[in-house]
Amino acid sequence: MEALLNKYEEEEEEYEEDCPGCKVEQLKRADTSVPIKPVFFISIVTLCASLPISSLFPFLYFMVRDFHIAEREEDISYYAGYVGSSFMLGRALTSILWGVIADRYGRKPVVVIGTITVVIFNALFGLSTNFWMAIITRFLIGSLCGIIGTMRAYASEICRKEYHALGISAVSTSWGIGLVIGPAIGGYLAQPAEKYPSIFSKESFFGRFPYFLPCLMISVFALAATVMSFWLPETLHKHNKIKRDKNNFDESARGTPDESNGSNVSQNMNHSERRAPGSQKSLLKNWPLVSSIIVYCIFQLHDIAYLEIFSLWAVSPRTLGGLSFTTADVGQVLAITGLGLLLFQLLVYPLVERITGPVMISRIGAVLSIPLLASYPYLALLTGFGLSIALNCASMLKNILSVSITTGLLLMQNRAVSQEQRGAANGISMSSMSLFKTIGPAAGGSLLSWSQRRQDADILPGDQLVFFVLNVIELLGLLLTFRPFLKEPEDSDISKSKDDSLDQENGIQERLVITELP
């Protein structure tokens, strides 16, 4: 026990006074309680980044219609898909760059720039008067907002090891809630002159720009998140390498000239190796990381295509196989979905993840999603209260399963790399995922547009084709979660990674049971 305490004191001396990351580690060692404040900050910033992605889904169909670019009603979904894809294209091109910036200059600058981007360009998107202005503003939001990948790394660094699942779950939960609350904002606030004529006249500013109000509300929220982000503690370690190497040499010189000296030199060499940047090991050769990113991209392709298709399908006329919903109807469904998702992720998911593990919970979510999606075409046969109940239940369950899959794979990605690599690893993950998500909305919109022109087909008529294709993608993702493709980080690798990042993640008590950690 005394030797253990001595080792603990040595580790304490390794902290550098001017290093912001070391200050965070000291706070984590001293405070073992649930990190409520950091998790709250993570949730707000992540929500700020996710709201612009999905807020346009309820009104995008009508926005593109008002641009008068589509020659036929069936072609509106085709053009709407490209507006949705422009955001993901911008993010695919810059995610790795933002990851590198986060690793070199810190997480906080990336967060501040991202929130300011949402404030400016999301408001400009609401003022779009033509198709290309909408495309450009969405592209700029995607390319200049690098928050999501950075917040994944930040969530692992600001929380102690035992609260990693809570931190990552906060990112996924806020992301998932944003993807459902965003459409609720867009659904209720778009076209305010038509919905609330007693408040907004058609000659007013919001009457001339019917899609500006929801974008303005999100920009105001992003402004509040920008102010809050200035209080985020930086977690990146910024050490004086020359001073550290000199201290290591002095410590080794104080040892005895024989075995103890060799032991000290070996320990200091090992410590230097632990402190060496993780970039020395290529991330692309880390198969547990690469395989989890590939599987994650498949499921994200499915999720973004589903969100695009669901919103366009719901507002499409019944003659084309849709539900003839208004923007407010879609917003209400997705708001109820968001509430159920929030309760599940906060109260149920951490417990289920500890019991089943991240991979198994992803598999269960994929298996249950397939029959659920197969039932969607038959929802159009319902009307009135029965349709409302069935659609709300289906939407809530589908999003719960999707976020469960995402959270499990994110946990695998963060466990597969050390702290020094997390920003770059999440940048690669975000860039790859964004590339797949660039395909999703455009392909989903085109697929829906084509299916609406084949209502009388003998095989998979109308929207049955759309949900069949979504199920094929979900099945592919499910198959890839098994060996030999998906490889979980081995216990030895995880233990080594945790030893390597001991000062970043664990307290002395956790090191005693490191071999028992999953």
Secondary structure as UniProt FT lines:
FT   HELIX           2..13
FT   TURN            17..18
FT   HELIX           20..30
FT   HELIX           36..54
FT   TURN            55..56
FT   HELIX           57..67
FT   HELIX           73..75
FT   HELIX           76..105
FT   HELIX           107..126
FT   HELIX           131..144
FT   HELIX           147..158
FT   HELIX           161..163
FT   HELIX           164..189
FT   HELIX           192..195
FT   TURN            197..199
FT   TURN            202..203
FT   HELIX           205..208
FT   TURN            210..211
FT   HELIX           212..229
FT   TURN            230..231
FT   HELIX           241..253
FT   TURN            257..258
FT   HELIX           259..275
FT   HELIX           278..280
FT   HELIX           283..285
FT   HELIX           287..315
FT   HELIX           318..320
FT   HELIX           327..347
FT   HELIX           349..356
FT   HELIX           358..374
FT   HELIX           376..379
FT   TURN            380..381
FT   HELIX           384..415
FT   HELIX           419..451
FT   TURN            452..453
FT   TURN            455..456
FT   HELIX           463..479
FT   TURN            480..481
FT   TURN            483..485
FT   HELIX           491..500
FT   HELIX           502..505
FT   HELIX           508..512
FT   HELIX           514..516
//
